Amino acid sequence: MGRADYEIEGFQTPPGEIVASGEIWMAAKDLNQAFGWVNLQLTTDDGRILQVRLSGNRLDPRSDAAHPDIGGHLPSASQWRR
């Protein structure tokens, strides 16, 4: 769809699973198209493939930001910046 900037925070759940959420920024027209996709992926500059889920309804179609849930090839807990 296009290039995106993002900020992701990771969390480790009690069974040891890594989950993440954050904010993603991209051109408003591209972001509007991304809502509703089931298998949306973000490929990072270092080659990780992350699963992105944009839940909820788009409140402002002119906005270039959204709050996704992130999964996929996330770093281990020890690799997250603190």
C-alpha positions as CSV (number, residue, x, y, z in Angstrom):
1,M,0.0,0.0,0.0
2,G,2.9,2.3,0.7
3,R,5.5,3.4,3.2
4,A,4.5,3.8,6.8
5,D,6.1,5.2,10.0
6,Y,5.3,3.5,13.2
7,E,5.9,3.4,16.9
8,I,5.3,0.0,18.7
9,E,5.4,-1.0,22.3
10,G,5.8,-4.6,23.2
11,F,4.5,-6.5,26.2
12,Q,5.1,-10.0,27.5
13,T,2.1,-11.8,28.7
14,P,2.2,-14.3,31.7
15,P,2.6,-17.3,29.5
16,G,5.5,-15.6,27.8
17,E,3.8,-14.5,24.6
18,I,4.9,-11.2,23.1
19,V,2.1,-8.8,22.0
20,A,2.4,-5.3,20.7
21,S,0.4,-2.2,19.9
22,G,1.2,1.3,18.9
23,E,0.6,3.9,16.3
24,I,1.1,3.9,12.6
25,W,1.3,6.9,10.2
26,M,0.9,6.8,6.5
27,A,-0.8,8.8,3.8
28,A,-4.5,9.2,4.7
29,K,-5.7,7.8,1.4
30,D,-3.6,4.6,1.9
31,L,-4.6,4.3,5.6
32,N,-8.3,4.5,4.6
33,Q,-7.7,1.5,2.2
34,A,-6.0,-0.4,5.0
35,F,-9.0,-0.5,7.3
36,G,-11.0,-3.7,7.0
37,W,-8.1,-5.8,5.6
38,V,-7.7,-9.2,7.3
39,N,-4.1,-10.1,6.4
40,L,-2.4,-6.7,6.5
41,Q,1.4,-6.9,6.9
42,L,4.1,-4.4,7.6
43,T,7.6,-5.2,6.5
44,T,10.2,-3.3,8.6
45,D,13.4,-1.9,7.3
46,D,15.3,-4.8,9.0
47,G,13.1,-7.4,7.3
48,R,10.6,-8.4,10.0
49,I,7.1,-9.1,8.8
50,L,4.5,-7.9,11.3
51,Q,0.8,-8.6,11.2
52,V,-1.2,-5.4,11.5
53,R,-4.8,-5.3,12.6
54,L,-6.6,-2.0,12.3
55,S,-9.7,-2.5,14.4
56,G,-12.6,-0.1,14.9
57,N,-14.0,2.4,12.6
58,R,-12.2,5.2,10.9
59,L,-13.1,8.4,12.7
60,D,-11.6,10.9,10.4
61,P,-10.7,9.9,6.8
62,R,-8.3,12.9,6.6
63,S,-6.2,11.6,9.5
64,D,-2.8,10.0,8.7
65,A,-2.6,8.0,12.0
66,A,-4.2,4.8,13.4
67,H,-3.7,2.6,16.5
68,P,-3.1,-1.0,15.4
69,D,-2.6,-4.3,17.2
70,I,0.6,-5.9,16.1
71,G,1.7,-9.5,15.8
72,G,3.9,-11.7,13.8
73,H,7.7,-11.7,13.8
74,L,8.1,-9.6,17.0
75,P,11.5,-9.3,18.8
76,S,11.9,-11.3,22.0
77,A,11.3,-9.4,25.3
78,S,15.0,-9.0,25.8
79,Q,15.4,-7.1,22.5
80,W,12.8,-4.4,23.3
81,R,14.2,-1.0,24.2
82,R,13.3,0.1,27.7
